[in-house]
Amino acid sequence: MANPTRRSFLTLIGAGLITSSAEAGDRFVLSGTVTNVASGPVPVGRLTIRLEEQGIMDAPAQRIAQTTVISRGNRHSIRFSMRVNRSALRKAVAPGFTIRLERDGRLIAINTTKQAYGGEGKASLHIEPILY
């Protein structure tokens, strides 16, 4: 006679695999570049790129996807990629990017203009240095 506990365990594993493949179909990889508006390479630091819902007034932006990339200070543009949930992107009223470049706890550069994302193609983003 088969062990009912083992059968339940295998059923749960199978359900988990089905869920994972269903989730994989709802995601895609968004790639793009971040370029420094000022002449010269993107400064040394940690770039955090967030795709957010930016269209709801008087509410904090809700993250749709996020990635982090390290800049070594030797390139004029930095490539990035992130996994995006299609359904979250479709629900967004006005999706856009927030980009921060930080080094040693200090903000070095950000995007100062809204950089919207329409849901198609690669993203070409720009940052501007912070002047202290």
C-alpha positions in Angstrom: 0.0 0.0 0.0 1.3 3.5 -0.9 2.3 5.9 1.8 -0.4 8.7 2.0 2.0 11.1 3.6 4.5 10.7 0.7 1.8 11.1 -1.9 0.6 14.4 -0.2 4.2 15.6 -0.2 4.7 14.9 -3.9 1.4 16.6 -4.7 2.5 19.7 -2.9 5.8 19.7 -4.8 3.9 19.3 -8.1 1.6 22.2 -7.3 4.6 24.4 -6.4 6.2 23.6 -9.8 2.9 24.5 -11.6 2.8 27.8 -9.7 6.4 28.6 -10.6 5.9 28.1 -14.3 2.7 30.1 -14.3 4.6 33.0 -12.6 7.4 32.7 -15.1 4.9 33.4 -17.9 3.9 36.7 -16.2 7.5 38.0 -16.1 9.8 39.4 -18.7 13.4 40.8 -18.7 13.6 44.5 -19.2 17.1 45.7 -20.2 18.5 49.1 -20.9 21.3 51.6 -20.2 21.9 54.5 -17.8 24.0 57.4 -19.1 25.5 60.4 -17.4 24.1 63.7 -18.7 27.3 65.5 -17.7 30.3 64.8 -19.9 32.4 61.9 -18.8 31.7 58.4 -17.5 29.1 57.4 -15.0 30.8 58.0 -11.6 31.9 55.2 -9.3 29.1 53.9 -7.1 26.1 51.7 -6.8 23.2 52.4 -9.2 19.7 51.5 -8.0 17.2 51.5 -10.8 13.5 51.2 -9.9 10.5 50.9 -12.2 7.6 52.3 -10.2 4.0 53.3 -10.4 4.3 57.1 -10.5 0.8 58.1 -11.5 -1.1 58.2 -8.3 -1.3 61.6 -6.7 -0.5 62.0 -3.0 0.7 58.4 -2.7 4.3 57.1 -2.5 5.5 55.4 -5.7 4.9 51.6 -5.6 7.8 49.5 -6.9 7.1 47.3 -9.9 10.7 46.1 -10.3 14.2 47.0 -9.1 17.8 46.1 -9.8 21.2 47.3 -8.6 24.4 47.7 -10.8 27.9 48.7 -9.8 29.6 51.5 -11.8 33.4 51.4 -11.8 33.6 54.9 -13.2 35.1 53.8 -16.6 32.0 53.7 -18.9 29.8 56.4 -20.3 26.8 54.2 -20.1 26.0 51.3 -17.8 23.8 48.3 -18.9 21.2 46.9 -16.6 18.4 44.3 -16.7 15.5 43.5 -14.3 12.7 41.0 -14.2 9.3 42.8 -14.5 5.9 41.4 -13.6 3.7 42.0 -16.6 0.4 42.2 -14.6 1.9 44.8 -12.2 3.1 46.9 -15.2 -0.3 46.7 -16.9 -2.1 47.9 -13.8 0.2 50.9 -13.4 -1.3 54.3 -14.4 2.0 56.0 -15.2 5.0 53.7 -14.9 8.4 55.4 -14.7 12.0 55.0 -13.5 13.8 56.4 -10.4 17.6 56.1 -10.6 20.0 56.8 -7.7 23.8 56.6 -7.8 25.3 56.3 -4.3 28.8 56.0 -3.0 29.8 55.6 0.7 26.3 56.6 1.8 26.2 59.8 -0.3 23.9 60.5 -3.2 26.1 61.2 -6.2 23.6 61.4 -9.1 19.8 60.9 -9.7 17.4 61.3 -12.5 15.8 64.8 -12.3 13.2 64.4 -14.9 10.4 61.8 -15.2 11.5 59.0 -17.4 8.3 57.1 -18.3 8.1 53.6 -19.5 5.5 52.5 -22.0 6.1 48.8 -21.6 7.9 48.1 -24.8 11.5 48.0 -25.9 14.7 48.8 -24.0 15.0 51.6 -21.6 17.5 54.4 -22.2 17.8 56.4 -18.9 19.8 59.5 -17.8 21.2 60.7 -14.5 22.6 64.1 -13.5 25.2 64.7 -10.9 24.3 66.2 -7.5 26.1 69.4 -6.8 26.9 70.0 -3.1 
